[in-house]
């Protein structure tokens, strides 16, 4: 069996697991069932007790399917050296996150870590935008064809778009599902697990206000008491979108806690991907290059 067939199986199982999870969560939300299985506000939902039992059974079936699919996903992941030799040993990375990583990245095409950052939606710079054009409407002046479907071409235009944003009329320049899985879920897992990436790259950038001001929170994380991350004290200017959509320029220290939190998670994830790139390429016997900013501009990422 080829690597591409194994990767296809990983993608299918990862998405199937998310489908069952989504169905379970939707059903639980509709009947007022919490994650721990307890019920709330049942009387307000006008659900017969008999029907409620049926709805809970449907949710339980979806949960069982989640576990079955996740077990099979783990079996397929074990066909990949990067999973067995590295991912499985990183705290905060579960089977599903590993599925997104192994199934979505093509380490042979990722000749630099910058390409992995771009694919994940972590590049705020400008990139050439791609458009979907109907085959019978395509003209060479629109740009070079870089892919095709049954009725459409994917065309690389000369128009520049943000590498980490969606631009009207253009195909997403990054993998939206992958960014949600890594930045929206896995990064929080790193922080919850207090792994080396969280300690070295997240907290050095930002200490959430709840840990600086809440005595009870400090009892759980006393090592962070009274500390501030780099961004929390930084006078470096950035921009922030305020209520109503207005964009203002201000120092990082004056940004919202959520803005600094998100920026710090992005930085932590980029450093994780940098290590992943090196380890994975080495395992596969592929050459490793420094990020563009380090190789050509002499810049170094530092906490």
N, C-alpha and C positions, 0 to 999 in steps of 0.2 A: 504493500500500500504506500502511495506517495505522501510526501509531507503536505502537499496541497489538499489531498483528500482528508488527512488528519485535521488540518486547520479548518476545513469546511465542517467537519463533525463538531469541532470545538465551538465554532460560531453558532451552529444550529442548536446545540445543547445549551449554550449560554443564553440564547434568546428564548428557548423553550422554558428554561427555568424562570426567566423574568416574566414570561407570559403567565405561568401558573401563580407566581407570587403576586402579580398585578390583579389577577382574578380573585385570589384569596383576600387581598386587601380591600378591593372594591366591595366584596360581599360583606366582610366584617364591618366596613364603614356604614353600609346600608342598614345593618341590623343593630348597630351600636355596640359592636364587640371590640374590646380592646386587644392589644397585642398579647397580653397575658391570658386572654381567654375569658375574662370577666365581661359582663354585660352592663350597659348603662342606657338610661332613657328609653327603656323598652315600651313603657306605657304610652309615650308620646308618638310612637311609630305605628301604632294600631296594627300590631302583628299578632296573629293567633299563636298560642303556645305550640300547637302542633306544627304550624308552618315555620315557626322559629327554629324548631328542632331540625326540620328539613334543610333550612338555609345554613344552619351551623354545620350540618353534615356535608353540604356542598363545599363549604370553606375547608373543612377537615380533609376532604378528598384532594383539594388543590394543594394543601400543605404536604400531604403524603407524596403527591406527584413531584413537588419541589425537591423533596429529599431523594426520591428515586433518580430524578434527572441529575441532581447535583452529584450523586454517587457515580453515575455513568460518566459525567463530565470529568470527574477526578481520574477515572480509569483512562480516559483518552488523553488527558493532560500528561499522564505519566509516560506517554510515548515521546515527550519532548524533554531534551536535556536541560533547557533553561528552567523548566519547572522543577525537575528533580534536583538539580544542582544549585539553584539559587532562589527562585521565587518562593518555594515552599518554606524557606528558612527566614523570610522577611516578615517580621511581626506586623500584623495589620493587613496582610494580603490573604484573602480567603480564596476558595476555589473559584467563585464567580469572577472576582477581579482578575485572577490568573487567566480565566477563560477569555476575558476581554483583551488582555495583553497578548496572549499567544495567538488568539484568533484574528486580531485586527492588524497588528504590526507585521510588516514583511521586513525582516532584519537584513535580507540581502539587498533590498532597495534602499534601506535606511543607511546610506553610506556615511552620513554624519548625524550626530545627535540633533542638530538643528532641524533636520527633516522630520525627526520624531516629534520635536516640539511643535513644528508647524502642523503636522498631521493630527496632533492632540488639541490644537487650538490654543497654544501657549505663546504664539508669536504675535506681538502687537504691531509689528512692522508692516509695511506695504508689500503686497504680492500681486502678481498678474492675475486678474480675475478670469474665471472660466464661465462660459454660458452654454446652455442647452439650446441647440438650434435644429429645427426640422430639416431633414435631409433635402427636401425639395426647395428649401428657402436659403440654403447655405451658399455663400460667396467667399472666395478666397480672401477678400478684403476684411472679412470678419475676424480672421485669425487662423492659426494652425489647428487642424483636427488632432486631438490627443486621445480620442476614444469614441465609441459609438454604441448605440442600441438599435433596436429594430427600425425605429422611425426618426431617431435623433442622432446628431453628432454632439460631442463635447468639444467645445472650441476654446482654445487659449487666446484670450484677447490681449490688447496692449493697455487696457484700462487697469489701473491699480486700485486694489481694495485692501482693507485691513485684514491681516492674517488670522485674527482671532474674533472677527465679527461677521455677522451675516449682512450682506449688502443686497438691496433690492435689485432683482433682475439677474443676479449672479448665483452660480452654484456655491454652496457652502465651501469655503477653502479649507475646512477641517472636517474631521469625523465627529459629528455631533453626539452620537451615541457613546463613543469612546470618551469624549471629554466629560460627559455627564457621569459615566461610570467611574472615571479616575479622579476628576476634580470634585465632583459632587458627592461621591460615596467613599472611594478608597482613601482619599486624603483625610477625611474625617476619621476613618479607621486607624490611620497612622497616629493621629493625635490622641484618640481614645486609648490606643495600645501603648502610647508614650514610647514609640520606637526611636531608633537613632536618628531617623530623618526628621521626626518632630522635634526632638531635643536640639539637634544641631542646626536645622534650617528654618523651622517654624517659630519656635519660642525666641530664638535670637533676633527674629524680625519683629515679633509682636507678642505681647502678653495680654490676653483678653482682659477687659475691664473687670469682669466678674471675679477674676483671680486677684486683681490688685485691690479691689474694694470690698469684697465679700469675705468676711472672716470665716464663715462656714466653708466656702470654697477653698480658702487657704488651708484649712485643716486637711483637705484632701491632697493639695499640692503645695506643701510648705516651702519647697525649694524655689518656687516662683514668687514668693511673698516679697512685695516691694520692688520687684524688678520691672524693667521696661525693655522692650525690644528696640531694635534700631529704628524702625519706622515710627514707633511711639514718641521718639524724641527728635525725629528728623525734620530739618528745615527745608529739605529738598522739595521743590514744587512739583505738583501733579494736578490733575483735574478730577473733579467729582461731580456726578449728576445729582442734583437736588430734586426735591419734590416739584412736580410740574414740568420736569424735563430740562430745567435750566442747568447748564454746565458752568461750573465756577473753577477758578484756579486757586489753589491753596496749598499750604505745606502739609506733608504727610502727617505731622503731629496733630494737625487740626482736622484731619479727615475723620469720618465716622469710624467707629470701632469695627463695623462690618466690612468697610472698604479695606482697612489694614489687614483684617483677618483673611479676606479673599486674596489679597496680594501676597500674603505670607504663604498661604496654601499653594498658590501658583509657583512660588519660588521653591518651596519644598518639593513639589511634584517634578519640577524641572531638574532638580538635583538627583532625584530618584531615577528619572529617565536617563540622565547622564551616566549613572552607574549601570543601569540596565543595558544601555547601548554598548558599553565597553565589555561587560561580562558576556552578553549574548553573542556579540561579534567574535570574541575570542573563542568561545565554545564552538562556534561554527567554523573557526579557522579563517575568518574574514579580517581584512585590515581595519584598523581603528584610527580615526582622525579626531583632532581636537575640534571643539565648536568653532564656527567661523570667527566669532568675536575674539577668541583666544588665539587662533592660528594666524589670522591676518591683521587684527587690530590691536593685539597685545593686551586685551582686557581679560581679567580673571574674575570669576564669580567668587565672592567671599561673603561669609555671614557677618 
